[in-house]
């Protein structure tokens, strides 16, 4: 072994140690945030905001240290001399990209954004409890000001929204999203406006014990691939998923007694969880450890919730078990009636309750409002009316209260400007992946009817999950489906949904 090779190996080992410490700090911060949203006593919020800010500052200091930059520069030769997909080249390449973006952001700003996000989340909960937007408005004003300061750290850019979007969807530009969303809006607004009398979904509403909902949901997720040695399910106000490592997957949900929405929430969050669970274990404590982008992450949650989770073949297996769980509510309801209710299409004010056809319009309006808030053309004082106006324009819906309007989502309370678009991008990607998966695996209905979901899960592991952040989102999509982001398969899928309901 030459002296140069030994030197590069030693430098790479140093890099892994530094990146491991950064990852540990980031995961510790994530665990503090998870606790805040699942079990922390309400009065712990001010101290928790300081704890999160401290961890964020220390992690950012280490992630932008000049010594890390020097080490990454020293390892260019190792990166260039290794296969692009190799562990070594991928770690160096992705770590360098992260370093170059983060180093322009002061650690104090990163800490303050984290602090404001934590306090904003608490204020959002208080505003919802009081049904009073004014409790939340000052925190939103602070969040916007910090977002504008953060954006300025990344000049020059084509659009001020670009740095925020890039945090969640690396390499994508606002103009690209606007083009896709214009296509979605042009197609979906008239499609939604033309929807006739909605399907009766009364069988999904009634008195459903949250405890029994949880028991049934866990049985479904176990069949799909969840195990109690690496996963857990907790309660929260706004469901989310988090991977502390590939063997520590945290799902959260909210079970309401009067409906079965919490079940679908579990199916959605499973998609996020299985992505993190199936990332190559070798990537632990490196920047490769998580999914390649939020859009790809959302593609997994939407695929498992909607394409698999609302499919008739899936419920041919699970529905008898659901009837056994709730015999009084569902014992006499035929499968076809339940399945139609599960796939009901009808505009509503709440994004998380939206059906597949109307869902992306909820995202389009939030994307537009985020850009307008960032530009100052919509202020926090204007936001409730602006939000309601877009609901009327795109979905024909008039919110009856502030909880059905601007206070419904958690995202503007924390640090997630730029995240909303990835939900609709995930919808688009999910259908592209599904078409490629079934093109290679064949029709999966027979397997699903037998309660067998391993073929799809393993196909996703091999082609998507395993790679973590090795590939940029656009590169991974090209590798898996053989082409770029394309809204047309998704739109065709939605038209098929509407036609199926109309003809049934």
N, C-alpha and C positions, 0 to 999 in steps of 0.2 A: 504494500500500500504506500503510495507516494505521500510526501509531506503535505502536498496541496490537498489531497483527498482527506487525509487525517484532519487537517485544519478546517475544511468545510464541514466534515462530520461533527467536529467539536462545536463549530459555530451553530450548526443546525440543532444540536442538543441544547445549546444555550437559548436558541430561539424558542424551542418547545417549552423550556422552563419558564421563560418570560410570558409566553402566550398562555401557558397553563395557569399562571397566577392571575392574569387578566381575566381569563374565563372563570376562575373560581370567584373572583370579586363580582363579576357580572351575575353569576348564578346566585351568589349570596344576596345581591340586590333583588333579583327576581323572586327569591324565596320570601324576602321581606314584603314585597309587593303582593305575592300570593296570599300571605298571611293577612295582610291588610284587607283583602277582598273576601276572605273566607272566615276568619275567626278572631281577628283583633277586636278588643273592646273599643267602642266608639271614642272614648276619651284618650285613647292611645295615639290618635291621629297626629297631633302636633309633634310629638317626639318621633313618631315613625317617619314623618317628612324629613326631619333632621338626619335620622339614621340613613335613610335612602340617599339624601344629598351627599352625606359624607362618603358612603361607599361609591357613589357615582363619581365623585371628585377623584378619589384615590384610583379607581379603575381607569378614569380618563387620563390622569397623570401618567400612569404606566403605559397606557395604550398610545401615548403621544411622546414618550420619552425619546430624546435624541439618540440614546444608546440603542433603542429598538430600531430606529431608522438606519443607523450605521450597520447594524447586524443584517438587516434586510438587504442593504446595498451590497454588503460583503457576500451575500448568498445568491446574488444574481447568476453567478457562474454555475452554481449547483442547479438552480432553476432551469437555466437555458440548456444545461447538459443532461437533463432528465426528461423522461416522457411527460407530456403535458398532464396526463391523467394520474401520474404517480403521486404518492403521498407527499413526497418532499417538494416537488414542483408546485403542487396545489396549495400546500400550506404557505409557502413563501409568496406565491402570487396573490392569494386572497388576503393574507396578512398585510402585504404591501398596499393593496387597494384600501383596506380599512384604515391603515395608518395615514395614508395620504389624504383621505377625506377628513379624518378626525383631527389631524394636527392643526388645522386652521381654526378650530373651535376652542376657545379658552376653557380651562377646567372649571372656572367659577361659573361660566355660563351653563355648562353641562350640569353642574350641581344645582343651579337655580332652576333650570328646566325640570329637573327631577323633583325638587322640592315643590315647585308650583304644581306639578302633575299630581303629587300625592295630596296636597291640600285641596286641589281642584276636585279630586275624586270624592273627598269627604264633603265638600260643598255641594257637589252634584247629588249625593245621597240626601243631604239636608234639604236641598231645593225640591227634590222629588217628594220627600215626606211632607213638605209644607205646600206642595204644588205652587211654588213661588219662584219664578225665574230670576227675580232680582237677587235672591240669595246666591245664585250661581254667576250672574253677569260679571261682577268684578273679577272673578277668577278667569273667566273666558277672556276678558280684556288683557289680563296679565299674560295668559297663554299666547295670545296673538302677538303681543309685543315681543315676547321672547322668541316666538317663531320667526318674526321678522328679523330680529337680531341674529338668530341662527342662520337664516338664509343669507344674510349679508356676508357671513364668514366664507361663503362659497362662490363669491363673484369671481369671474363672469359666468353667466348662464343664459340660456335662451329664454327661460321663463322663471320667475321667482319661485314657482311651485316645484321646479325640477329637483332642487336638493332634498326637499321633503319626500317627494315621490321616490327618489333614488334610495332613500333610507330603507324603503320597503320593497322596491322593485328595481334592483340594480340595473343600470343601463337604459331604463325606459325614460322617455321624455314626455312632458305634459302634452305636447302636440300629438304624440302617438296615441295617448289615452283619449284625448279630445276627438280624434278621428274615429276610434272604435266606438266611443260613447255616442257620437252623432249618429252612427249607423244604428246602434241599439235604440236610441230615442226615436229616430225616424220610423223604425219598424214597430216598436212596442207601444208607443202612445196610441196609434190608431187600432192596434190589435186589442189593447186593453179596453179602449173606448167601445169596441164592438162586441165585447163579451156580453152574452145574454144573462138570463136568470141563473144565479150561482147554484151550484150543487148544494143540496142539503147536507150540512156537516154536523147536525145536532148530535150524532152518535159520538162525536169526539168531545162533547161537553156534558158535564154532569158531576157526580160526586165520585172522584177517583182518588183513593187514598194515596197520598204522596209516598208512604212507606212501601205500598205494593207497586207503585210506579217505579220506584227505585229498584226493587227486587227484580221486576221484569226487565228493566233497562240493563241491569248488570248481567242478566242471563243472555240478552241479545249481544251485548258487547263481548262477553266471554266467548260466545260462538264465533264472533268476528275476529277475535285475537287478543282480547284483553285478559290479563291474568293478575291475581292479587299480590304477586310478588314484586311487580314492577309498576303497577298502576294504582291509582286511587281516584275516587269520585267524591267531591265535596259540593256543598251548597254555596251559592252566591247570588247577588242581585242580577248581574249581567254575566251570563256564562262565558267561559274562556277555557283554554287549555294551555299547559305550560310543560315543557320538558326540561327538567333539571339535569338529566343525563338520559342516555338511551335506556337506562333501566330504572328511571324515576320519572314517571309520566303522571302529571296532575290534570285531571279533568274536573270541571265544575259545571253545575247546572242549576236550574230552578224548577222545582216541581210545584205546580199550583193545583190545588184540590179540584178546581172547577173545569179543568181541561187536561188533555194529554200532550200539550206542547213540550213539556219537559222531556218526554221520550225522544222527540225529534231533535231537541237540543243535544241530548246525549249522543245520538247518531252523528250529528254534526261535529261535535268535539272529538269523537273517536277518530275522525279523519285526520285531525291535527295530531292527535296522540300517536296514531300508528305511523305517521311520517317520522316523528321524532324517535319512535321506538325502533324503526328499521334503518336508521342511519348507521353506517359502518362504525362499529364500536372502536375501531382504531382512531377515529377522529375525535374521541373524547378529549376535552380540554384544549382544543384547537379551534380556529375560526371555521373549520369545516363541519362542526358538530351539529348544525341545525339545517333546516330546509333552505333551499336556494333562494327563496323569496316568499313574501307574503302572498302573492298571487298564486304561486304553486301550492302553498299551504292551504289557501282557501279552495283551490281546485280539489284537494283531497277531502276536505270537510263537505263540500257541496256534492262531490261524487258519492260519498258514502251516505250522506243524508238524503239526497234527492234521487240520484239515478238508481242506487241500490236500495236505499231505505224507503222510498215510496213505490218501489216496483212490486207488481202483482206476484211475481214468482217468490220474492222474499217473504211476502205475507202469507203465501200458501203454506209456508213452513211455520211462521211465528204466530199467525193469527189464532189458531186453536189454543195456543198457550196464553195469549192475551185474553181470550174469552174465559179460560179457566181462572185467570187472575181477577177478572172483573165480570163474573157471570151475570150479575143483576143488570149491569150497564150494557154488556155486549153479547150476552148469551144468545139472544134471538136476532142479532144483527147479522145479515149475510156478509160474507167476505167481500163480494162485489160492492155492496153499499159502503162498507168501511173503506175499501180501497178508493172509491170515488170521492168520499169525504176527505181522505188523506191527500188527494190530488186536486182538491177544489181550487178553482181560480176565481178570485174576486178581489178587487182593490180594497186595501185597508190602510189605516194610517201608520201601523207599527211595522218597522222594517223586519225585526226578528221573527214576526209572525207572518211575513209575506209569503205568498205562494211563489213557485218558480217563475211564472210568467211576469208578475209585477215586480219581483224583487230588484232587478237591476235598475229599474227606474228610481227606486229609493236611493240607490248608490249614485246615479247620475246627478240627482239634485244635490246631494251632499258634496260631491266633487265640485260642482259649480259654485256652491256656497263657500266652500273652503277657499277657492281661488279668489272669490269676491271679498271675503274677509281679509285675506292676506293682502289684497290690493287696496283695501280700505273703502271699497265701493259699497260694501255692506258692513255696518258696524254691529257690535254686540247688541246695541239697543234696537237695531233694525231686524235682528236675526229672527225673532219669533214670527213676525209678520212675513218676512221673506221666505221662511221655511214653509209656512202654511200656504203661501201663494203658489209655491212650486208643487206642493202636494195637490192643490186644486188643478193646476195646469196639466201635470203629467198623469195624475191618477184619478182626478175627479173626486177627490176626498177632502172633506172639511173636518179637521180635528175638532173634537168636542172640548178638549182641555189641553193644558200645557204639557201633560204627560204623554199625550198622543202627538204632540208637536216636538218642539226643539229639545225638551228634556228627556226624550226617550232613550237616547244613546249615551254611552259612557265616554265615547272616544274624544270628544272635545273638552273633557275635563282633565284628561291626563296628557300624555305627550305624543299623541297619535295623529297629528295632522299629516296627511299624505297616505294614511292607511285605507281609508274608505274605498278608493278606486279598486283596491286589490280584491275586494269581494266580487265585483262584477268581472274583473279579469279572471278570477278563479272560476266563475261560472263558465266563461268561454273556454278556458283551458280544460275544464273537467270533461266537456263533451268531446274535445279533440282527443284526450287521453282514452276515454271510454270507447270511442270508435276504433282507435288503434288497438286497444286491448282486446276487444271482441273480434277484431279482424284477425288477430293472431291466435286467440284462445278459442274462438268459436262462440256460439250462443251459450250463455251461462245460465239460462233460465232453469235447465234441469238440475244443475248443481245447487242453485239457490233454493229450489223447491225441496231439496234434500237437506238443507241447512249447511251446505258446504260452500264456504267463501274463500278458501285457501288459494285457489288458482288466481283469482283477482288480486288478493293481498300479496302473493308472491311475485306476480307480474309487476306490480307497483314497486315492490321492494327492489327487484332487479333493475328496473328501468328508471325509476325516479328516486325512491327513498334512500337507497344505498349510497348514492353519490353525495348527499349532504350539499355543501356549497362548492363542490369541485367545479361545477360549470355555472356560468352566468345563466339567468333565467331563459333568455332568448336562445342561447346555445343548447341548453338542455331540451327545450321544446323542439328545436330543430332535430336533435338527435333522436328523440322519442317518437315524434309524429311525422317527421320528414318535411316540415314546413313551418312557417312563422305563425304568429297569433292570427287566428281567423274566426271572426264572429259568425260566419255563415252556418257552420254545423250547429252551433248553439241556437241560432234563430230558427233553423229548420226543426230542431228538437222541440222548441217551444210551440211552434205552429202545430206540430204533431200532438202535443199535449192538449191544446185547445180543441183540435179536431176530434181527438179520441173522446173527450168529455161531451162534445156536441153530438157525437154519433151514438153514444152509449144509451 
